[in-house]
Amino acid sequence: MNQFAVEVHDLTKRFGDFTAVDEVTFSIRTGEIFGFLGPNGAGKTTTIRILLGLLRPTSGRASVLGYDVERQPAEIRKRIGYMSQRFSLYDDLTVGENLDFYGRTYGVRGKQLQMRKQFAVEMAGLQGRERELTRNLAGGWKQRLALGAAILHEPQMLFLDEPTAGVDPISRREFWDLLYDLADAGKTILVTTHYMDEAEHCQDLAFIHQGRIIAHGAPEEIKLENMEGQVMEIDCDQPARAIKALQELALFPEVALYGALIHVVGDDVDTHTQTIAQVLSQADVDVRSMDLIPPSLEDVFIANVRHNGTGTEQRL
């Protein structure tokens, strides 16, 4: 078996004068969950479309499961499952009818289709709801059903394009439990997301911004090797007032709210501890604690985006 399920080298896609994917290089090991992390419009979906053989790259090369994306797209599509950003099933069909439709589309019929339908229904937790209209399912259940439809033909690899967008946190957690089970069974999974908590659960991860990969590695490696500056976490009674005061100080490139806490990011933040305390005291902010902490993935992503330029152009 090939060590890598996906290999991408200097992949570029231009639409006229606009560059949507800019010399992207990465690889995905067979059997791992690979996360593609970036904001909406960063180039994630365009990259996936190229890997699926739906778009021709302007330059560069890529292979999926050993097949060239330009010369052998039909061979790739036989062996992969795909979930798009938008819910892809038919609301006016029942759970069972959707699975029948997609199973036959993938060439699964007869007893094999019945067995795969049963597996998909059990995996999605929809036993007894096979005759329910899909439109009546909550968002989390719909996504589980869509995942079940995507694996009816037992693909070697899954491409999931922001599969949990708009889904509540509990349903997202349950969906990821299904992904772990599939990875444990040997499936290779590429999942795009803009949720930092989901990115933490990937075995390998790439940050993409304005069509370029700006960091790549295991989540812990990225936090250790790609963070520029220190992170100070502040717990105080009036975070909005504190943020305004610290931003007016203009010493730090990033001052932001993380839940109920404030993260101050910059070079040598620890040397400014006394200044920070004085500024917050003058703003009548009561500080409960102020500590240097290891960076979160969100801290690292924001720092890398800032270093590479924020940019304002819309990407595909």
Contacts in CASP RR format, 6 or more apart in sequence:
PFRMAT RR
TARGET T0000
AUTHOR 0000-0000-0000
METHOD contacts of the structure
MODEL  1
MNQFAVEVHDLTKRFGDFTAVDEVTFSIRTGEIFGFLGPNGAGKTTTIRI
LLGLLRPTSGRASVLGYDVERQPAEIRKRIGYMSQRFSLYDDLTVGENLD
FYGRTYGVRGKQLQMRKQFAVEMAGLQGRERELTRNLAGGWKQRLALGAA
ILHEPQMLFLDEPTAGVDPISRREFWDLLYDLADAGKTILVTTHYMDEAE
HCQDLAFIHQGRIIAHGAPEEIKLENMEGQVMEIDCDQPARAIKALQELA
LFPEVALYGALIHVVGDDVDTHTQTIAQVLSQADVDVRSMDLIPPSLEDV
FIANVRHNGTGTEQRL
1 30 0 8 1.000
2 30 0 8 1.000
2 65 0 8 1.000
2 66 0 8 1.000
3 29 0 8 1.000
3 30 0 8 1.000
4 27 0 8 1.000
4 28 0 8 1.000
4 29 0 8 1.000
4 30 0 8 1.000
5 28 0 8 1.000
5 29 0 8 1.000
5 30 0 8 1.000
5 31 0 8 1.000
5 64 0 8 1.000
5 65 0 8 1.000
5 156 0 8 1.000
5 157 0 8 1.000
5 188 0 8 1.000
6 26 0 8 1.000
6 27 0 8 1.000
6 28 0 8 1.000
6 34 0 8 1.000
6 51 0 8 1.000
6 62 0 8 1.000
6 63 0 8 1.000
6 64 0 8 1.000
6 65 0 8 1.000
6 157 0 8 1.000
6 188 0 8 1.000
6 190 0 8 1.000
7 27 0 8 1.000
7 62 0 8 1.000
7 63 0 8 1.000
7 66 0 8 1.000
8 24 0 8 1.000
8 25 0 8 1.000
8 26 0 8 1.000
8 27 0 8 1.000
8 47 0 8 1.000
8 51 0 8 1.000
8 61 0 8 1.000
8 62 0 8 1.000
9 25 0 8 1.000
9 60 0 8 1.000
9 61 0 8 1.000
9 62 0 8 1.000
10 23 0 8 1.000
10 24 0 8 1.000
10 25 0 8 1.000
10 59 0 8 1.000
10 60 0 8 1.000
10 61 0 8 1.000
11 21 0 8 1.000
11 23 0 8 1.000
11 24 0 8 1.000
11 25 0 8 1.000
11 47 0 8 1.000
11 50 0 8 1.000
11 57 0 8 1.000
11 59 0 8 1.000
11 60 0 8 1.000
11 61 0 8 1.000
11 62 0 8 1.000
12 19 0 8 1.000
12 21 0 8 1.000
12 22 0 8 1.000
12 23 0 8 1.000
12 24 0 8 1.000
12 57 0 8 1.000
12 58 0 8 1.000
12 59 0 8 1.000
12 60 0 8 1.000
13 19 0 8 1.000
13 20 0 8 1.000
13 21 0 8 1.000
13 46 0 8 1.000
13 47 0 8 1.000
13 50 0 8 1.000
13 55 0 8 1.000
13 57 0 8 1.000
13 58 0 8 1.000
14 20 0 8 1.000
14 58 0 8 1.000
15 316 0 8 1.000
18 313 0 8 1.000
19 211 0 8 1.000
20 43 0 8 1.000
20 46 0 8 1.000
20 211 0 8 1.000
20 315 0 8 1.000
20 316 0 8 1.000
21 43 0 8 1.000
21 46 0 8 1.000
21 47 0 8 1.000
21 50 0 8 1.000
21 57 0 8 1.000
21 211 0 8 1.000
22 210 0 8 1.000
22 211 0 8 1.000
22 212 0 8 1.000
23 212 0 8 1.000
24 47 0 8 1.000
24 208 0 8 1.000
24 211 0 8 1.000
24 212 0 8 1.000
24 213 0 8 1.000
25 213 0 8 1.000
26 34 0 8 1.000
26 206 0 8 1.000
26 213 0 8 1.000
26 216 0 8 1.000
28 34 0 8 1.000
28 188 0 8 1.000
28 190 0 8 1.000
28 204 0 8 1.000
29 188 0 8 1.000
29 203 0 8 1.000
29 204 0 8 1.000
30 186 0 8 1.000
30 188 0 8 1.000
31 183 0 8 1.000
31 186 0 8 1.000
31 187 0 8 1.000
31 188 0 8 1.000
31 189 0 8 1.000
32 183 0 8 1.000
32 188 0 8 1.000
32 189 0 8 1.000
32 203 0 8 1.000
32 204 0 8 1.000
33 179 0 8 1.000
33 180 0 8 1.000
33 183 0 8 1.000
33 189 0 8 1.000
33 191 0 8 1.000
33 201 0 8 1.000
33 202 0 8 1.000
33 203 0 8 1.000
33 204 0 8 1.000
34 188 0 8 1.000
34 189 0 8 1.000
34 190 0 8 1.000
34 191 0 8 1.000
34 202 0 8 1.000
34 203 0 8 1.000
34 204 0 8 1.000
34 205 0 8 1.000
34 206 0 8 1.000
35 190 0 8 1.000
35 191 0 8 1.000
35 192 0 8 1.000
35 193 0 8 1.000
35 199 0 8 1.000
35 202 0 8 1.000
35 204 0 8 1.000
35 205 0 8 1.000
35 206 0 8 1.000
36 44 0 8 1.000
36 47 0 8 1.000
36 48 0 8 1.000
36 190 0 8 1.000
36 191 0 8 1.000
36 192 0 8 1.000
36 193 0 8 1.000
36 206 0 8 1.000
36 208 0 8 1.000
37 192 0 8 1.000
37 193 0 8 1.000
37 194 0 8 1.000
37 196 0 8 1.000
37 199 0 8 1.000
37 205 0 8 1.000
37 206 0 8 1.000
37 207 0 8 1.000
37 208 0 8 1.000
37 297 0 8 1.000
37 301 0 8 1.000
38 44 0 8 1.000
38 192 0 8 1.000
38 193 0 8 1.000
38 194 0 8 1.000
38 207 0 8 1.000
38 208 0 8 1.000
38 209 0 8 1.000
38 301 0 8 1.000
39 194 0 8 1.000
39 209 0 8 1.000
40 194 0 8 1.000
41 314 0 8 1.000
41 315 0 8 1.000
41 316 0 8 1.000
42 208 0 8 1.000
42 209 0 8 1.000
42 210 0 8 1.000
42 211 0 8 1.000
42 315 0 8 1.000
43 208 0 8 1.000
43 211 0 8 1.000
43 315 0 8 1.000
43 316 0 8 1.000
44 161 0 8 1.000
44 162 0 8 1.000
44 192 0 8 1.000
44 208 0 8 1.000
45 85 0 8 1.000
45 161 0 8 1.000
45 192 0 8 1.000
45 316 0 8 1.000
46 55 0 8 1.000
46 315 0 8 1.000
46 316 0 8 1.000
47 208 0 8 1.000
48 159 0 8 1.000
48 161 0 8 1.000
48 190 0 8 1.000
48 192 0 8 1.000
49 55 0 8 1.000
50 56 0 8 1.000
50 57 0 8 1.000
50 62 0 8 1.000
50 69 0 8 1.000
51 62 0 8 1.000
51 64 0 8 1.000
51 69 0 8 1.000
51 76 0 8 1.000
51 159 0 8 1.000
51 190 0 8 1.000
52 64 0 8 1.000
52 69 0 8 1.000
52 73 0 8 1.000
52 76 0 8 1.000
52 77 0 8 1.000
52 80 0 8 1.000
52 82 0 8 1.000
52 159 0 8 1.000
53 69 0 8 1.000
53 70 0 8 1.000
53 73 0 8 1.000
53 76 0 8 1.000
53 77 0 8 1.000
54 73 0 8 1.000
56 70 0 8 1.000
57 69 0 8 1.000
57 70 0 8 1.000
61 68 0 8 1.000
61 69 0 8 1.000
61 70 0 8 1.000
62 68 0 8 1.000
62 69 0 8 1.000
63 69 0 8 1.000
64 76 0 8 1.000
64 80 0 8 1.000
64 157 0 8 1.000
65 75 0 8 1.000
65 76 0 8 1.000
65 79 0 8 1.000
65 80 0 8 1.000
65 156 0 8 1.000
65 157 0 8 1.000
67 73 0 8 1.000
67 75 0 8 1.000
67 76 0 8 1.000
67 79 0 8 1.000
69 76 0 8 1.000
79 155 0 8 1.000
79 156 0 8 1.000
79 157 0 8 1.000
80 155 0 8 1.000
80 156 0 8 1.000
80 157 0 8 1.000
80 158 0 8 1.000
80 159 0 8 1.000
81 150 0 8 1.000
81 151 0 8 1.000
81 153 0 8 1.000
81 155 0 8 1.000
81 157 0 8 1.000
81 158 0 8 1.000
81 159 0 8 1.000
82 150 0 8 1.000
82 158 0 8 1.000
82 159 0 8 1.000
82 160 0 8 1.000
82 161 0 8 1.000
83 143 0 8 1.000
83 146 0 8 1.000
83 147 0 8 1.000
83 150 0 8 1.000
83 158 0 8 1.000
83 159 0 8 1.000
83 160 0 8 1.000
83 161 0 8 1.000
83 163 0 8 1.000
84 161 0 8 1.000
85 161 0 8 1.000
85 162 0 8 1.000
85 165 0 8 1.000
87 139 0 8 1.000
87 142 0 8 1.000
87 143 0 8 1.000
87 146 0 8 1.000
88 146 0 8 1.000
88 149 0 8 1.000
89 98 0 8 1.000
89 102 0 8 1.000
89 134 0 8 1.000
89 142 0 8 1.000
89 145 0 8 1.000
89 146 0 8 1.000
89 149 0 8 1.000
90 97 0 8 1.000
90 98 0 8 1.000
90 101 0 8 1.000
90 134 0 8 1.000
91 133 0 8 1.000
91 134 0 8 1.000
91 135 0 8 1.000
92 133 0 8 1.000
92 134 0 8 1.000
92 135 0 8 1.000
93 101 0 8 1.000
93 133 0 8 1.000
93 134 0 8 1.000
94 130 0 8 1.000
94 131 0 8 1.000
94 132 0 8 1.000
94 133 0 8 1.000
94 134 0 8 1.000
95 121 0 8 1.000
95 126 0 8 1.000
95 129 0 8 1.000
95 130 0 8 1.000
95 131 0 8 1.000
95 132 0 8 1.000
95 134 0 8 1.000
95 137 0 8 1.000
95 145 0 8 1.000
96 117 0 8 1.000
96 121 0 8 1.000
96 130 0 8 1.000
96 131 0 8 1.000
98 134 0 8 1.000
98 145 0 8 1.000
98 149 0 8 1.000
99 116 0 8 1.000
99 117 0 8 1.000
99 120 0 8 1.000
99 121 0 8 1.000
99 145 0 8 1.000
99 148 0 8 1.000
99 149 0 8 1.000
99 152 0 8 1.000
100 113 0 8 1.000
100 117 0 8 1.000
102 149 0 8 1.000
102 150 0 8 1.000
102 152 0 8 1.000
103 109 0 8 1.000
103 113 0 8 1.000
103 116 0 8 1.000
103 117 0 8 1.000
103 149 0 8 1.000
103 152 0 8 1.000
103 153 0 8 1.000
104 113 0 8 1.000
106 152 0 8 1.000
106 153 0 8 1.000
107 153 0 8 1.000
108 116 0 8 1.000
108 152 0 8 1.000
108 153 0 8 1.000
113 152 0 8 1.000
116 152 0 8 1.000
116 153 0 8 1.000
116 154 0 8 1.000
117 152 0 8 1.000
120 145 0 8 1.000
120 148 0 8 1.000
120 149 0 8 1.000
120 151 0 8 1.000
120 152 0 8 1.000
121 127 0 8 1.000
121 128 0 8 1.000
121 129 0 8 1.000
121 130 0 8 1.000
123 144 0 8 1.000
123 147 0 8 1.000
123 148 0 8 1.000
123 151 0 8 1.000
123 178 0 8 1.000
123 181 0 8 1.000
124 141 0 8 1.000
124 144 0 8 1.000
124 145 0 8 1.000
124 147 0 8 1.000
124 148 0 8 1.000
124 178 0 8 1.000
125 141 0 8 1.000
125 144 0 8 1.000
126 137 0 8 1.000
126 141 0 8 1.000
126 144 0 8 1.000
126 145 0 8 1.000
129 137 0 8 1.000
134 142 0 8 1.000
134 145 0 8 1.000
137 145 0 8 1.000
138 171 0 8 1.000
139 166 0 8 1.000
139 167 0 8 1.000
139 168 0 8 1.000
139 171 0 8 1.000
140 167 0 8 1.000
140 168 0 8 1.000
140 171 0 8 1.000
140 174 0 8 1.000
140 175 0 8 1.000
141 171 0 8 1.000
143 163 0 8 1.000
143 164 0 8 1.000
143 167 0 8 1.000
143 171 0 8 1.000
143 175 0 8 1.000
144 174 0 8 1.000
144 175 0 8 1.000
144 178 0 8 1.000
146 163 0 8 1.000
147 160 0 8 1.000
147 163 0 8 1.000
147 175 0 8 1.000
147 178 0 8 1.000
150 158 0 8 1.000
150 160 0 8 1.000
151 158 0 8 1.000
151 182 0 8 1.000
151 187 0 8 1.000
155 187 0 8 1.000
156 187 0 8 1.000
156 188 0 8 1.000
157 187 0 8 1.000
157 188 0 8 1.000
157 189 0 8 1.000
157 190 0 8 1.000
158 182 0 8 1.000
158 187 0 8 1.000
158 188 0 8 1.000
158 189 0 8 1.000
158 190 0 8 1.000
158 191 0 8 1.000
159 190 0 8 1.000
160 179 0 8 1.000
160 189 0 8 1.000
160 190 0 8 1.000
160 191 0 8 1.000
160 192 0 8 1.000
161 192 0 8 1.000
162 192 0 8 1.000
162 193 0 8 1.000
162 194 0 8 1.000
163 175 0 8 1.000
163 191 0 8 1.000
164 171 0 8 1.000
164 172 0 8 1.000
164 175 0 8 1.000
164 176 0 8 1.000
164 193 0 8 1.000
164 195 0 8 1.000
164 198 0 8 1.000
165 194 0 8 1.000
167 175 0 8 1.000
172 195 0 8 1.000
172 198 0 8 1.000
176 198 0 8 1.000
176 201 0 8 1.000
179 189 0 8 1.000
179 191 0 8 1.000
180 201 0 8 1.000
182 189 0 8 1.000
183 189 0 8 1.000
191 198 0 8 1.000
191 202 0 8 1.000
193 199 0 8 1.000
196 296 0 8 1.000
196 297 0 8 1.000
196 298 0 8 1.000
196 301 0 8 1.000
199 205 0 8 1.000
199 219 0 8 1.000
199 297 0 8 1.000
200 219 0 8 1.000
200 297 0 8 1.000
202 219 0 8 1.000
203 218 0 8 1.000
204 216 0 8 1.000
204 217 0 8 1.000
204 218 0 8 1.000
205 215 0 8 1.000
205 216 0 8 1.000
205 217 0 8 1.000
205 218 0 8 1.000
205 219 0 8 1.000
205 222 0 8 1.000
206 213 0 8 1.000
206 215 0 8 1.000
206 216 0 8 1.000
206 217 0 8 1.000
207 213 0 8 1.000
207 214 0 8 1.000
207 215 0 8 1.000
207 216 0 8 1.000
207 222 0 8 1.000
207 300 0 8 1.000
207 301 0 8 1.000
207 304 0 8 1.000
208 214 0 8 1.000
209 304 0 8 1.000
209 305 0 8 1.000
209 308 0 8 1.000
210 308 0 8 1.000
210 309 0 8 1.000
210 311 0 8 1.000
210 313 0 8 1.000
210 315 0 8 1.000
211 315 0 8 1.000
212 308 0 8 1.000
214 304 0 8 1.000
214 305 0 8 1.000
214 307 0 8 1.000
214 308 0 8 1.000
215 222 0 8 1.000
215 226 0 8 1.000
215 300 0 8 1.000
215 301 0 8 1.000
215 304 0 8 1.000
216 222 0 8 1.000
219 297 0 8 1.000
222 297 0 8 1.000
222 300 0 8 1.000
223 294 0 8 1.000
223 295 0 8 1.000
223 296 0 8 1.000
223 297 0 8 1.000
223 300 0 8 1.000
226 300 0 8 1.000
226 303 0 8 1.000
226 304 0 8 1.000
227 295 0 8 1.000
227 299 0 8 1.000
227 300 0 8 1.000
227 303 0 8 1.000
228 266 0 8 1.000
228 267 0 8 1.000
228 303 0 8 1.000
228 304 0 8 1.000
228 307 0 8 1.000
229 265 0 8 1.000
229 266 0 8 1.000
229 267 0 8 1.000
229 268 0 8 1.000
229 269 0 8 1.000
229 303 0 8 1.000
230 265 0 8 1.000
230 266 0 8 1.000
230 267 0 8 1.000
230 268 0 8 1.000
230 269 0 8 1.000
230 270 0 8 1.000
230 292 0 8 1.000
231 263 0 8 1.000
231 264 0 8 1.000
231 265 0 8 1.000
231 266 0 8 1.000
231 269 0 8 1.000
231 292 0 8 1.000
231 293 0 8 1.000
231 294 0 8 1.000
231 295 0 8 1.000
231 296 0 8 1.000
231 299 0 8 1.000
232 263 0 8 1.000
232 264 0 8 1.000
232 265 0 8 1.000
232 269 0 8 1.000
232 270 0 8 1.000
232 273 0 8 1.000
232 276 0 8 1.000
232 290 0 8 1.000
232 291 0 8 1.000
232 292 0 8 1.000
232 293 0 8 1.000
233 258 0 8 1.000
233 261 0 8 1.000
233 262 0 8 1.000
233 263 0 8 1.000
233 264 0 8 1.000
233 289 0 8 1.000
233 290 0 8 1.000
233 291 0 8 1.000
233 292 0 8 1.000
233 293 0 8 1.000
234 242 0 8 1.000
234 261 0 8 1.000
234 262 0 8 1.000
234 263 0 8 1.000
234 264 0 8 1.000
234 276 0 8 1.000
234 280 0 8 1.000
234 287 0 8 1.000
234 289 0 8 1.000
234 290 0 8 1.000
235 260 0 8 1.000
235 261 0 8 1.000
235 262 0 8 1.000
235 287 0 8 1.000
235 288 0 8 1.000
235 289 0 8 1.000
235 290 0 8 1.000
236 242 0 8 1.000
236 262 0 8 1.000
236 280 0 8 1.000
236 285 0 8 1.000
236 286 0 8 1.000
236 287 0 8 1.000
236 288 0 8 1.000
237 285 0 8 1.000
237 286 0 8 1.000
237 288 0 8 1.000
238 283 0 8 1.000
238 284 0 8 1.000
238 285 0 8 1.000
238 286 0 8 1.000
239 257 0 8 1.000
239 260 0 8 1.000
239 261 0 8 1.000
239 262 0 8 1.000
240 257 0 8 1.000
241 283 0 8 1.000
241 284 0 8 1.000
241 285 0 8 1.000
242 262 0 8 1.000
242 280 0 8 1.000
242 283 0 8 1.000
242 285 0 8 1.000
243 255 0 8 1.000
243 256 0 8 1.000
243 257 0 8 1.000
243 262 0 8 1.000
244 283 0 8 1.000
245 279 0 8 1.000
245 280 0 8 1.000
245 282 0 8 1.000
245 283 0 8 1.000
245 285 0 8 1.000
246 252 0 8 1.000
246 255 0 8 1.000
246 262 0 8 1.000
246 264 0 8 1.000
246 276 0 8 1.000
246 279 0 8 1.000
246 280 0 8 1.000
247 255 0 8 1.000
249 275 0 8 1.000
249 276 0 8 1.000
249 279 0 8 1.000
251 272 0 8 1.000
251 275 0 8 1.000
252 264 0 8 1.000
252 265 0 8 1.000
252 266 0 8 1.000
252 269 0 8 1.000
252 272 0 8 1.000
253 265 0 8 1.000
253 266 0 8 1.000
253 303 0 8 1.000
253 306 0 8 1.000
254 263 0 8 1.000
254 264 0 8 1.000
254 265 0 8 1.000
254 266 0 8 1.000
254 299 0 8 1.000
254 302 0 8 1.000
254 303 0 8 1.000
254 306 0 8 1.000
255 262 0 8 1.000
255 263 0 8 1.000
255 264 0 8 1.000
255 265 0 8 1.000
256 262 0 8 1.000
256 263 0 8 1.000
256 265 0 8 1.000
256 302 0 8 1.000
257 263 0 8 1.000
258 296 0 8 1.000
258 298 0 8 1.000
263 296 0 8 1.000
263 299 0 8 1.000
264 276 0 8 1.000
265 295 0 8 1.000
265 299 0 8 1.000
265 302 0 8 1.000
265 303 0 8 1.000
269 292 0 8 1.000
270 292 0 8 1.000
273 290 0 8 1.000
276 290 0 8 1.000
277 287 0 8 1.000
277 290 0 8 1.000
280 287 0 8 1.000
281 287 0 8 1.000
295 303 0 8 1.000
END
